[in-house]
Amino acid sequence: TRGALGHPGVAAAAAQPQKMAEGVWLFPGGNQSMAVELRDAVIVLDAPTDEAQSIAEIDSIKKLIPQKPIKYVVNTHLHFDHVGGFTARENGRLVPRFPNATYMIRRAEWEDATHPHERNRASYFEENYVPLEEAGRVDFMEADGEVMPGVRVRRTGGHTQWHQIVYLESGGRGQDSVESID
């Protein structure tokens, strides 16, 4: 059976962040999402599997990076365990969990996720991402490249046909990293 927001029941765990570099925090758990501090905002890479984990992670981000809003969300792919925390129930409706954020999603991955076939249907749950587009919060990426200064994506395929990795560039500080979940 499916749990809240359509994903299998996964035990909620408190988000215990690990500092990976200055301004970069890893949240291990059902998947490994990250928070990256930008000059005036926060970018979240992937999202926890479920609502309880998302709430715990958001609380941690607010403590770690106070005074800066979550302004961007970039994902590696749209499987439920990477986007289960993208939406929340509010007054009986599904709405973006980060209502002021721009969700950056690779268009080809979106097409696969919104038109699943027999082999991948168990991993894509539209309630986790379709409400984002309905709310006008999605910025579709058409190709590899920079999504904002210091953050770029590259398609790797493999786990899903359109799976991508996220590069975080340190601006010459020698701390470049790559986020590749699954």
VOVEXFI-770945 format. One line per 8 residues: number of its first residue (from 0); their letters; for each residue x negated, z negated, y of N, C-alpha, C, O, CB. Coordinates in Angstrom, 2 decimals. Each point is the difference from the previous one (the first is absolute). Glycine has a CB too. Layout:
% VOVEXFI-770945
NUM	a	X:Z:Y:X:Z:Y:X:Z:Y:X:Z:Y:X:Z:Y ~ ...
This chain:
% VOVEXFI-770945
0	trgalghp	-0.84:0.00:-1.20:0.84:0.00:1.20:-0.87:0.00:1.24:-1.17:-0.36:-0.04:2.98:-0.85:-1.19 ~ -1.21:1.62:2.33:-0.72:0.03:1.25:0.23:-1.30:0.77:1.06:-0.62:-0.09:-0.85:3.12:0.17 ~ -1.24:-2.89:0.67:0.11:-1.18:0.85:0.42:0.42:1.39:0.55:1.08:0.19:-2.29:-2.27:-1.54 ~ 1.47:0.33:2.33:0.36:0.27:1.38:-0.58:1.34:0.45:-1.15:0.32:-0.30:1.23:-2.79:0.77 ~ 0.69:3.23:0.23:-0.36:1.30:0.53:-0.41:0.99:-1.09:-0.71:0.97:0.28:-0.01:-2.10:1.81 ~ 1.16:0.89:-3.33:-0.13:1.00:-1.02:-1.26:0.01:-0.84:-0.13:0.87:-0.86:1.51:0.38:2.30 ~ -2.28:-2.15:-1.25:-1.21:0.01:-0.81:0.11:-1.05:-1.09:0.76:-0.96:0.15:-2.11:1.77:1.79 ~ 0.60:-0.66:-3.02:0.05:-0.97:-1.06:-0.35:-1.38:0.53:-0.80:-0.13:0.93:0.21:1.90:-2.60
8	gvaaaaaq	1.18:-2.79:1.08:-0.29:-1.37:0.42:-1.48:-0.30:-0.15:-0.55:0.08:-1.10:2.86:-0.79:0.44 ~ -2.95:0.39:1.75:-1.42:-0.35:0.00:-0.10:-1.36:0.65:0.57:-0.23:1.07:-1.34:2.67:-0.96 ~ 0.07:-3.35:-0.74:-0.13:-1.33:0.55:-0.65:0.05:1.37:-1.05:0.62:0.19:0.89:-1.57:-2.50 ~ 0.79:0.28:3.27:-0.55:-0.03:1.35:-1.21:-0.92:0.04:0.02:-1.10:-0.57:2.25:1.56:1.56 ~ -3.29:-0.01:-0.35:-1.20:-0.80:0.16:-0.32:-0.10:1.47:0.18:0.95:0.76:-1.06:-0.25:-3.02 ~ 0.40:-1.85:2.66:-0.41:-0.16:1.38:-1.16:0.94:0.27:-0.92:0.12:-0.81:1.69:-2.54:0.85 ~ -0.72:3.08:1.09:-1.06:0.92:0.36:-1.24:-0.80:0.39:0.01:-0.69:1.02:1.67:2.43:-0.24 ~ -2.71:-1.67:-1.56:-1.26:-0.69:0.27:-1.01:1.05:0.43:-0.66:0.60:-0.84:1.17:-2.46:-0.85
16	pqkmaegv	-0.63:2.08:2.99:-0.85:1.09:0.49:-1.49:-0.27:-0.21:-0.46:-1.14:0.02:2.21:1.65:1.65 ~ -2.48:0.57:-1.87:-1.45:-0.05:-0.11:-0.57:0.86:1.12:0.37:1.16:0.16:-0.30:-1.52:-2.70 ~ -0.98:-0.22:3.32:-0.61:0.75:1.09:-1.03:0.96:-0.60:-0.94:-0.43:-0.66:1.30:-1.48:2.30 ~ -0.16:3.21:-1.40:-0.89:1.02:-0.56:-1.07:0.43:1.01:-1.10:0.38:-0.38:2.98:0.41:-1.07 ~ -1.54:-0.85:2.72:-0.90:0.36:1.09:0.65:-0.54:1.26:1.11:-0.52:-0.05:-2.01:2.63:-1.12 ~ 0.22:-2.00:2.28:0.59:-0.47:1.26:1.30:0.75:0.28:0.00:1.22:0.15:-2.28:-1.79:0.74 ~ 3.40:-0.18:-0.83:1.30:0.60:0.29:0.67:0.69:-1.17:1.00:0.69:0.20:-1.82:-0.43:2.06 ~ 0.29:-0.41:-3.48:0.58:0.65:-1.18:0.29:-1.07:-1.05:-0.91:-0.71:-0.44:-0.34:2.88:0.92
24	wlfpggnq	2.51:-2.27:-0.88:0.44:-1.01:-0.95:0.67:0.65:-1.20:0.84:0.89:0.16:-0.55:-2.53:1.70 ~ -0.67:1.21:-3.06:0.57:0.49:-1.25:0.97:-1.06:-0.52:-0.31:-1.19:-0.01:-1.77:2.56:-0.53 ~ 3.25:-0.92:0.10:1.01:-0.88:-0.57:0.17:0.33:-1.47:0.77:0.90:-0.33:0.41:-1.11:2.56 ~ -1.87:-0.48:-3.11:0.15:0.28:-1.44:1.36:-0.46:-0.49:0.63:-0.88:0.59:-3.12:0.66:-0.91 ~ 2.93:0.80:-0.74:1.30:-0.37:-0.56:0.50:1.11:-0.88:-0.78:0.63:-0.71:1.30:-2.04:2.70 ~ 0.80:1.67:-1.96:0.60:1.05:-0.80:-0.68:1.33:0.23:-0.16:0.79:-0.94:2.32:-2.00:1.02 ~ -2.54:1.47:1.13:-0.93:1.07:0.34:-0.91:-0.60:1.03:0.10:-1.20:0.29:1.55:3.10:-0.78 ~ -2.52:-1.16:1.04:-0.90:-0.54:1.01:0.24:0.72:1.31:-0.47:1.12:0.19:-1.24:-1.71:-1.92
32	smavelrd	2.42:-0.05:2.61:0.20:0.59:1.32:-1.05:-0.58:0.95:-0.67:-0.99:-0.32:3.16:1.31:-0.10 ~ -2.60:0.30:1.57:-1.00:-0.42:0.98:0.62:-0.05:1.38:0.96:0.71:0.30:-2.80:0.27:-1.70 ~ 1.27:-1.83:2.24:0.33:-0.02:1.42:-1.29:0.28:0.75:-1.04:-0.59:-0.30:2.97:-1.07:-0.01 ~ -1.86:2.55:1.28:-1.17:0.38:0.78:0.33:-0.22:1.47:0.99:0.52:0.52:-1.73:1.18:-2.26 ~ -0.12:-2.46:2.40:0.19:-0.28:1.41:-0.54:1.15:0.83:-1.17:0.38:-0.12:1.03:-2.84:-0.32 ~ 0.99:3.00:1.29:-0.39:1.03:0.95:-0.13:-0.66:1.37:0.25:-1.19:0.14:0.91:3.04:-1.49 ~ -1.54:-1.09:2.34:-0.17:-0.56:1.35:1.25:-0.72:0.49:-0.08:-1.11:0.53:-1.53:2.94:-0.04 ~ 2.79:-1.19:-0.69:1.22:-0.59:0.56:1.12:-0.16:-1.02:1.14:-0.28:0.38:-1.78:1.28:1.76
40	avivldap	0.33:-0.83:-3.42:1.05:-0.05:-1.01:-0.61:-0.25:-1.38:-1.21:-0.20:-0.14:2.64:1.75:1.52 ~ -0.57:-1.54:-2.38:-0.40:-0.17:-1.40:0.52:1.19:-0.78:1.12:0.47:0.23:-1.10:-3.01:-0.05 ~ -0.83:3.03:-1.11:0.44:1.02:-0.95:0.04:-0.66:-1.37:-0.92:-0.72:-0.37:-0.07:2.66:1.76 ~ 2.07:-1.68:-2.14:0.13:-0.50:-1.37:-0.18:1.19:-0.93:0.61:1.05:0.20:0.97:-2.95:0.50 ~ -2.42:1.73:-1.71:-0.23:1.04:-1.00:0.69:-0.43:-1.29:-0.36:-1.02:-0.59:-1.87:1.69:1.65 ~ 3.20:0.11:-1.49:0.89:-0.33:-1.11:0.76:-1.28:0.32:-0.25:-0.61:1.04:-1.32:1.73:-2.68 ~ 2.48:-1.51:0.79:0.82:-1.20:0.25:0.20:-0.72:-1.33:-0.11:0.61:-1.06:1.28:0.48:3.04 ~ -0.88:-2.35:-1.91:0.24:-0.74:-1.24:1.19:0.56:-0.77:0.78:0.80:0.50:-1.73:-2.83:0.58
48	tdeaqsia	1.04:1.59:-2.32:1.03:0.49:-0.91:1.40:-0.43:0.37:0.95:0.76:-0.19:-2.65:-0.79:-1.56 ~ 1.85:-1.17:2.29:1.36:-0.50:0.22:0.12:-0.77:1.31:-0.97:-0.18:0.73:1.27:0.06:-3.19 ~ 0.92:-0.32:2.73:0.32:-0.67:1.25:-0.78:-1.29:0.18:-0.56:-0.24:1.08:2.81:1.26:-1.17 ~ -2.29:-1.87:-0.92:-0.69:-1.29:0.13:-1.49:0.20:0.30:-0.56:-0.70:0.85:2.21:-0.33:-2.44 ~ -2.28:1.97:0.91:-1.41:0.27:0.28:-0.18:0.57:1.39:-0.97:-0.33:0.69:0.57:0.72:-3.12 ~ 1.32:0.47:2.87:-0.08:0.58:1.33:0.10:-1.07:1.09:-0.76:0.01:0.96:1.75:2.10:-1.85 ~ -0.04:-3.01:0.72:0.17:-1.07:0.98:-1.26:-0.86:0.07:-0.47:-0.35:1.09:2.96:0.33:-1.50 ~ -3.04:-0.32:-0.75:-1.23:-0.81:-0.02:-1.15:0.75:0.66:-0.79:-0.60:0.74:1.57:-0.52:-2.84
56	eidsikkl	-0.89:2.41:1.84:-1.08:0.79:0.60:0.17:0.12:1.52:-0.98:-0.13:0.74:0.76:1.41:-2.88 ~ 1.43:-1.04:2.59:0.25:0.10:1.44:-0.36:-1.32:0.68:-0.62:-0.01:1.07:2.45:1.70:-1.48 ~ -1.43:-2.80:-0.19:-0.35:-1.31:0.56:-1.51:-0.17:0.10:-0.51:-0.50:1.01:2.62:-0.46:-1.96 ~ -2.83:1.39:-0.09:-1.47:-0.10:0.02:-0.59:0.89:1.08:-0.93:-0.41:0.70:0.95:-0.08:-3.16 ~ 0.49:1.70:2.60:-0.51:0.93:1.02:0.19:-0.60:1.39:-0.89:0.08:0.84:1.41:1.89:-2.33 ~ 0.64:-2.56:1.73:0.27:-0.60:1.31:-0.96:-1.15:0.31:-0.36:-0.22:1.16:2.76:0.86:-1.41 ~ -2.83:-1.36:-0.79:-0.96:-1.09:0.20:-1.42:0.54:0.17:-0.76:-0.50:0.83:2.23:-1.02:-2.18 ~ -1.82:2.53:0.57:-1.35:0.57:0.05:-0.23:0.83:1.26:-1.09:-0.03:0.58:1.08:0.06:-3.07
64	ipqkpiky	1.02:0.70:2.90:-0.12:0.93:1.13:1.15:-0.28:0.97:0.91:0.82:0.15:-2.04:0.97:-1.62 ~ 1.09:-2.94:2.12:1.09:-0.34:0.92:0.02:0.91:1.22:-1.02:0.58:0.37:0.89:-2.95:-1.16 ~ 1.27:2.46:1.40:0.16:0.74:1.26:-0.05:1.52:-0.15:0.04:0.72:1.00:-1.04:-2.67:0.12 ~ 0.90:2.45:-2.35:-0.04:1.46:-0.18:1.10:0.41:-0.98:0.10:-0.56:-1.09:-2.60:0.61:1.55 ~ 3.33:0.92:-0.07:1.09:0.43:-0.87:-0.47:0.91:-1.13:-1.02:0.68:0.11:2.56:-0.89:1.84 ~ -0.77:0.22:-3.04:-0.23:0.98:-1.06:0.61:1.30:0.52:1.22:0.14:0.08:-1.18:-1.90:-2.00 ~ -0.90:2.69:2.26:0.43:1.23:0.68:-0.02:1.23:-0.91:0.71:0.97:0.26:-1.56:-1.95:1.85 ~ 0.04:0.93:-3.18:-0.14:1.14:-0.90:-0.01:-0.47:-1.44:-0.51:-1.08:-0.31:-0.77:2.35:2.05
72	vvnthlhf	1.85:-0.47:-2.63:-0.05:-0.23:-1.43:-0.40:1.32:-0.65:0.67:1.01:0.20:1.11:-2.87:-0.12 ~ -2.86:1.85:-0.84:-0.48:1.19:-0.71:0.00:-0.33:-1.48:-0.42:-1.09:-0.39:-1.01:1.87:2.37 ~ 1.88:0.14:-2.79:0.03:-0.28:-1.44:-0.86:0.99:-0.78:-0.31:1.10:0.47:2.60:-2.06:-0.20 ~ -2.65:0.54:-1.48:-0.76:0.89:-0.88:0.94:0.92:-0.77:-0.33:1.15:-0.28:-1.48:-2.89:0.08 ~ 2.99:1.21:-0.16:1.02:0.77:-0.70:1.29:-0.82:0.04:-0.02:-1.15:0.44:-1.70:2.31:-1.96 ~ 2.83:-0.60:1.07:1.30:-0.64:0.16:0.56:-0.68:-1.25:1.21:-0.19:-0.09:-0.80:1.88:1.80 ~ -1.24:-2.06:-2.65:0.50:-0.76:-1.15:0.52:-1.35:0.46:-0.48:-0.56:0.99:-1.16:1.73:-2.51 ~ 2.63:-1.70:0.80:0.67:-1.23:0.39:-0.95:-1.17:0.24:0.26:-0.84:0.85:1.69:1.62:-2.13
80	dhvggfta	-3.04:-0.84:0.54:-0.91:-1.14:0.14:-0.92:0.12:1.21:-0.83:-0.87:0.24:0.91:0.60:-2.70 ~ 0.07:1.34:3.23:-0.77:0.19:1.23:0.89:0.08:1.23:-0.50:-0.05:1.12:-1.24:1.22:-2.45 ~ 3.05:-1.04:1.13:0.91:0.11:1.13:1.21:-0.92:-0.11:0.90:0.06:0.83:-1.65:2.28:-0.58 ~ 0.79:-3.19:-1.26:1.14:-0.91:-0.19:0.23:-0.90:1.19:1.12:-0.46:0.22:-1.56:0.52:-2.63 ~ -0.60:-0.31:3.19:0.13:-0.83:1.18:0.25:0.77:1.28:-0.04:-0.59:1.08:-1.42:-1.01:-2.20 ~ 1.71:2.90:1.04:0.21:0.81:1.21:1.37:-0.25:0.64:0.15:0.16:1.20:-1.66:1.57:-2.17 ~ 2.50:-2.13:0.16:1.34:-0.19:0.53:0.48:-1.42:-0.23:-0.55:-0.74:-0.82:1.04:3.15:0.41 ~ 0.55:-2.79:1.16:0.61:-1.33:-0.12:1.51:0.16:0.13:0.48:0.96:0.60:-2.55:-2.11:0.35
88	rengrlvp	2.80:0.22:-1.51:1.45:0.01:0.16:0.36:-0.77:1.25:-0.46:-1.12:0.23:0.82:1.28:-2.72 ~ 0.48:0.47:3.31:0.46:-0.61:1.23:1.46:0.36:0.19:0.34:1.18:0.15:-2.67:-1.08:0.89 ~ 3.20:-1.10:-1.05:1.44:0.24:0.13:0.50:1.02:-1.01:0.81:0.86:0.32:-0.99:-1.41:2.10 ~ -0.31:0.44:-3.67:0.44:0.87:-1.07:-0.60:1.39:0.00:0.37:0.83:-0.83:1.69:-2.10:0.89 ~ -2.99:1.55:0.86:-0.64:1.32:0.09:-1.48:-0.13:-0.25:-0.59:-1.06:0.20:2.32:1.84:1.43 ~ -2.33:0.30:-2.07:-1.45:0.04:-0.13:-0.59:0.54:1.30:0.42:1.04:0.50:-0.27:-0.70:-3.02 ~ -1.11:-1.07:3.05:-0.64:0.37:1.27:-1.51:-0.11:-0.17:-0.46:-0.66:-0.93:2.48:-0.14:2.28 ~ -2.79:1.41:-0.47:-1.45:-0.14:-0.07:-0.42:-1.47:0.17:0.47:-0.67:0.92:-0.74:3.02:-0.02
96	rfpnatym	-0.59:-2.83:-1.77:-0.50:-1.37:0.11:-0.79:-0.18:1.29:0.07:-1.06:0.63:-0.15:0.88:-3.14 ~ -0.68:1.20:2.89:-0.75:-0.03:1.25:0.75:0.95:0.95:-0.35:1.18:0.08:-1.93:-1.70:-1.24 ~ 3.29:0.03:1.87:0.91:0.89:0.73:-0.64:0.77:1.15:0.54:1.03:0.42:1.22:-2.59:-1.04 ~ -2.88:1.10:1.12:-0.66:0.69:1.11:-1.23:0.79:-0.45:-0.70:0.58:0.83:1.53:-2.36:0.69 ~ -1.07:1.80:-2.81:-1.18:0.70:-0.53:0.32:1.45:-0.30:1.14:0.37:-0.26:-1.97:-2.52:-0.70 ~ -0.21:2.96:1.00:0.06:1.38:-0.46:-0.54:0.02:-1.42:-1.12:-0.45:-0.24:0.86:1.41:2.60 ~ 1.04:-0.46:-3.28:-0.41:0.12:-1.41:-0.57:1.40:-0.19:0.71:0.99:0.17:1.07:-2.66:-0.96 ~ -3.04:1.75:0.45:-0.68:1.28:-0.17:-0.02:0.36:-1.48:-0.67:-0.66:-0.80:-0.76:0.26:2.87
104	irraewed	2.17:1.45:-2.41:0.20:0.38:-1.39:-0.35:1.47:-0.17:0.39:0.84:0.81:1.43:-2.58:-1.09 ~ -2.56:2.05:-0.77:-0.34:1.40:-0.31:1.28:0.73:-0.40:0.70:-0.42:-0.92:-3.06:-0.23:0.18 ~ 2.65:1.74:1.43:1.25:0.73:-0.22:0.15:0.44:-1.47:1.09:-0.13:-0.56:-1.18:0.92:2.94 ~ -0.94:-0.28:-3.00:0.11:0.47:-1.38:0.31:-1.15:-0.96:0.74:0.19:-0.96:-2.35:1.67:1.49 ~ 1.07:-3.04:-0.27:0.34:-1.17:-0.82:1.46:-0.36:0.21:0.70:-0.35:-0.95:-3.08:-0.51:1.09 ~ 2.85:0.95:1.10:1.41:-0.24:0.30:0.89:0.95:-0.79:1.00:-0.42:-0.58:-1.62:-0.38:2.89 ~ 0.26:2.07:-2.34:0.80:0.99:-0.74:0.06:-0.36:-1.48:1.07:0.09:-0.61:-1.72:1.68:2.28 ~ -0.49:-2.16:-2.26:0.01:-0.41:-1.41:0.86:-1.24:-0.20:0.76:-0.08:-0.96:-3.06:1.05:0.67
112	athphern	2.18:-1.94:1.19:0.71:-1.26:-0.14:1.51:0.16:0.19:0.78:-0.70:-0.65:-2.82:-0.48:1.44 ~ 2.46:2.08:0.08:1.43:0.19:0.24:0.62:1.02:-0.95:1.21:0.22:0.03:-1.61:-0.81:2.36 ~ -0.43:1.22:-3.22:0.47:0.94:-1.02:-0.71:-0.31:-1.32:-0.71:0.86:-0.54:1.17:0.94:2.30 ~ -0.29:-3.00:-2.29:-0.73:-0.39:-1.21:0.46:0.77:-1.23:1.12:0.52:-0.05:-1.43:-2.79:1.04 ~ -0.57:2.33:-1.96:0.34:0.64:-1.27:-0.05:-1.07:-1.09:-0.27:-1.17:0.26:-0.66:3.44:0.51 ~ 1.20:-1.85:-1.97:0.11:-0.94:-1.12:-1.22:-0.89:-0.18:0.15:-1.18:-0.32:1.31:2.84:-0.77 ~ -2.66:-1.13:1.28:-1.22:-0.79:-0.25:-0.33:-0.99:1.11:-0.66:-1.01:-0.28:-0.16:2.93:-1.02 ~ 1.24:-1.67:2.55:-0.39:-0.92:1.08:1.17:-0.78:0.60:-0.20:-0.84:0.88:-1.65:2.39:-0.39
120	rasyfeen	3.05:-1.29:-0.94:1.19:-0.62:0.56:-0.03:-1.53:-0.04:0.57:-0.64:0.89:0.67:2.66:-1.59 ~ -1.87:-2.61:-0.28:-0.04:-1.47:-0.12:-0.90:-0.66:1.04:0.04:-1.22:0.17:0.39:1.49:-2.61 ~ -1.24:0.51:3.14:-0.94:-0.56:0.99:0.44:0.18:1.45:-0.54:-0.65:0.89:-1.24:1.10:-2.52 ~ 2.75:0.42:1.87:0.45:0.27:1.37:1.41:-0.55:0.20:0.92:0.38:-0.72:-2.37:1.69:0.81 ~ 1.61:-2.96:0.89:1.32:-0.54:0.34:0.26:0.31:1.47:-0.60:-0.60:0.89:0.41:-1.26:-2.63 ~ 1.10:2.78:1.98:0.26:0.49:1.35:0.38:-1.09:0.98:-0.24:0.14:1.20:0.94:1.97:-2.22 ~ -0.10:-3.20:0.55:0.38:-1.08:0.92:-1.21:-0.65:0.68:0.15:-0.73:0.98:1.86:0.32:-2.40 ~ -3.19:0.68:0.88:-1.21:-0.56:0.59:-0.56:0.85:1.15:-0.84:-0.49:0.75:0.35:-0.52:-2.96
128	yvpleeag	0.93:2.26:2.35:-0.59:0.85:1.04:0.99:0.89:0.75:-0.23:0.30:1.17:-1.81:-0.33:-2.52 ~ 3.13:0.46:0.73:0.95:0.86:0.70:0.56:-0.68:1.26:0.18:0.68:1.02:0.39:0.38:-3.22 ~ -0.28:-2.38:2.19:0.48:-0.64:1.24:-0.99:0.10:1.16:0.40:-0.09:1.16:0.89:-1.46:-2.59 ~ -2.56:1.73:1.14:-1.00:0.14:1.06:0.23:1.30:0.77:-0.03:0.02:1.23:-1.64:-1.34:-2.59 ~ 1.92:2.40:0.62:0.27:1.29:0.65:1.33:-0.05:0.75:0.11:0.51:1.11:-1.43:0.68:-2.90 ~ 2.32:-1.81:1.17:1.31:-0.12:0.65:-0.11:-0.75:1.33:0.76:0.27:0.93:0.35:-0.23:-3.20 ~ -2.06:-0.98:2.35:-0.19:-0.79:1.23:-0.95:0.70:0.98:-0.26:-0.52:1.09:0.65:-1.56:-2.43 ~ -0.89:3.26:0.96:-0.89:0.74:0.88:-1.40:-0.60:0.12:-0.65:0.16:1.03:2.66:0.54:0.21
136	rvdfmead	-2.47:-1.41:-2.28:-1.28:-0.70:0.07:-1.11:0.71:-0.78:-1.11:-0.54:-0.07:2.39:-1.57:0.33 ~ -1.03:3.28:-0.84:-1.01:0.69:-0.83:-0.71:1.08:0.82:0.62:0.79:0.71:0.75:-1.25:-2.78 ~ -2.68:0.47:1.94:-0.84:1.07:0.55:-0.63:0.67:-1.22:-0.88:-0.57:-0.64:0.40:-0.64:2.90 ~ 0.92:2.41:-2.59:-0.50:0.69:-1.19:-1.37:0.61:0.26:-0.22:0.68:1.00:2.57:-0.21:-1.71 ~ -3.27:-0.73:-0.21:-1.33:0.60:0.04:0.04:1.25:-0.87:0.48:-0.04:-1.13:-1.63:-2.22:1.50 ~ 0.64:3.35:0.16:0.04:1.28:-0.72:-1.27:0.26:-0.80:0.02:0.76:-0.97:1.47:0.11:2.75 ~ -2.60:-1.51:-1.38:-1.28:0.32:-0.63:-0.97:-1.16:0.17:0.30:-1.00:0.66:0.07:3.45:-0.23 ~ -1.53:-2.31:-1.04:-1.08:-0.97:0.17:-0.43:-0.02:1.46:0.12:1.00:0.72:-0.90:-0.64:-3.09
144	gevmpgvr	0.29:-1.50:2.80:-0.54:-0.07:1.34:0.22:-1.35:0.64:0.44:-0.95:-0.64:-0.06:3.36:0.85 ~ -0.70:-2.47:1.06:0.11:-1.24:0.77:1.46:-0.27:0.34:0.70:0.88:0.52:-3.02:-0.53:0.42 ~ 2.78:-1.57:-1.22:1.36:-0.37:0.35:0.02:-0.81:1.30:1.03:-0.12:0.66:-0.40:0.13:-3.09 ~ -1.79:-0.55:2.78:-0.23:-0.68:1.26:-1.51:-0.25:0.07:-0.67:0.08:-1.03:3.01:-1.19:1.08 ~ -2.87:0.83:1.11:-1.45:-0.21:0.08:-0.48:-1.07:-0.99:0.50:-1.12:-0.02:-0.42:1.79:2.43 ~ -1.06:-0.29:-3.23:-0.58:-0.93:-0.97:0.73:-0.09:-1.32:-0.44:-0.73:-0.89:-0.35:-0.51:2.79 ~ 1.90:1.95:-2.06:0.77:-0.02:-1.25:0.33:1.43:-0.38:0.61:0.74:0.77:0.38:-3.03:-0.24 ~ -1.40:2.67:-1.74:0.33:1.34:-0.47:0.38:-0.06:-1.47:-0.32:-0.96:-0.70:-1.26:1.99:2.38
152	vrrtgght	2.27:-0.01:-2.14:0.46:0.07:-1.38:-0.53:1.26:-0.67:-0.29:1.00:0.65:2.36:-2.29:-0.04 ~ -2.17:1.20:-1.94:-0.42:1.16:-0.79:0.73:-0.02:-1.33:0.02:-1.02:-0.69:-2.29:1.05:1.80 ~ 2.86:1.08:-1.46:0.71:0.12:-1.27:-1.00:-0.05:-1.15:-1.03:0.67:0.02:2.86:0.68:1.07 ~ -1.50:-2.16:-2.08:-0.83:-0.08:-1.20:0.76:0.44:-1.23:-0.61:0.42:-0.99:-0.68:-2.27:2.03 ~ 2.62:1.76:-0.99:0.78:0.31:-1.20:-0.30:-1.02:-1.08:-0.57:-1.06:0.27:0.57:3.50:0.31 ~ 0.37:-2.12:-1.77:-0.28:-0.90:-1.12:1.19:-0.87:-0.32:0.84:0.37:-0.82:-3.22:-0.37:1.45 ~ 2.46:-1.16:0.01:1.09:-0.93:-0.31:1.36:0.64:0.28:0.93:-0.10:-0.80:-2.44:-1.84:1.33 ~ 1.62:2.59:0.61:1.12:0.91:0.28:-0.65:1.29:0.50:-1.16:0.00:0.40:2.84:-1.90:0.16
160	qwhqivyl	-0.94:2.96:-0.58:-0.58:1.28:0.44:-0.52:-0.08:1.44:-0.99:0.64:0.34:2.56:0.56:-1.89 ~ -0.90:-1.99:2.39:-0.34:-0.07:1.43:-0.60:-1.33:0.40:-0.04:-0.33:1.19:1.87:1.94:-0.76 ~ -2.29:-2.38:-1.40:-0.66:-1.28:0.31:-1.13:0.25:0.99:-0.70:1.01:-0.09:1.29:-1.94:-2.20 ~ -0.77:0.00:3.23:-1.07:0.15:0.98:-0.77:-1.31:0.15:0.52:-1.08:-0.27:0.83:2.83:1.48 ~ -2.58:-1.61:-0.77:-0.80:-1.17:0.34:-0.04:-0.10:1.52:0.18:0.98:0.72:-1.58:-0.78:-2.84 ~ 1.17:-1.42:2.58:-0.05:-0.26:1.43:-1.42:-0.44:0.34:-0.51:-0.97:-0.56:2.98:0.33:0.65 ~ -3.09:1.34:0.83:-1.33:-0.34:0.49:0.13:-0.81:1.28:0.74:0.37:0.91:-1.73:1.71:-1.96 ~ 0.27:-3.18:1.10:-0.08:-0.81:1.22:-1.42:0.14:0.52:-0.95:-0.40:-0.66:2.75:-1.26:-0.13
168	esggrgqd	-1.92:2.22:1.96:-1.33:0.24:0.58:-0.32:-1.11:1.00:0.84:-0.37:0.82:-0.59:2.87:-1.14 ~ -1.46:-3.01:0.24:-0.39:-1.15:0.81:-0.54:0.36:1.37:-0.38:-0.88:0.77:-0.10:-0.29:-2.87 ~ 0.43:2.44:2.41:-0.52:0.40:1.30:-1.49:-0.25:0.14:-0.49:-0.36:1.07:2.71:-0.12:-0.11 ~ -2.95:0.67:-2.06:-1.45:-0.16:0.04:-0.49:-1.40:-0.26:-1.20:-0.27:0.10:1.19:2.12:1.47 ~ 0.92:-2.78:-1.89:-0.42:-1.38:-0.27:-0.44:-0.20:-1.44:-0.34:-1.11:-0.40:1.91:0.35:2.16 ~ -1.57:1.84:-2.56:-0.50:-0.09:-1.37:0.93:-0.68:-0.97:-0.45:-0.49:-1.04:-1.77:0.47:2.01 ~ 3.51:-0.02:-0.67:0.95:-0.67:-0.88:1.14:0.93:-0.42:1.12:-0.46:-0.22:-1.69:-1.70:1.32 ~ 0.30:3.45:-1.20:1.05:0.92:-0.43:0.50:-0.42:-1.37:-0.77:-0.54:-0.81:-0.25:2.43:2.15
176	svesid	2.31:-1.66:-1.62:0.53:-0.33:-1.32:1.06:1.02:-0.36:0.46:0.77:0.83:-0.94:-3.22:-0.49 ~ 0.85:2.43:-1.62:1.01:0.88:-0.52:1.04:-0.86:-0.72:-0.35:-0.88:-0.79:-1.30:2.81:0.56 ~ 2.92:-1.68:0.50:1.08:-0.72:-0.68:0.64:0.99:-0.94:0.58:1.00:0.42:-0.18:-2.59:1.54 ~ -0.49:1.30:-3.25:0.58:0.88:-1.01:0.66:-0.88:-1.06:-0.69:-0.58:-0.84:-1.04:2.40:1.27 ~ 3.03:-1.92:-0.38:0.73:-0.83:-0.93:0.40:0.85:-1.20:0.35:1.17:0.15:0.50:-2.66:1.74 ~ -0.90:0.89:-3.08:0.32:0.66:-1.27:-1.09:0.99:-0.32:0.06:0.67:-1.03:2.40:-0.94:1.41
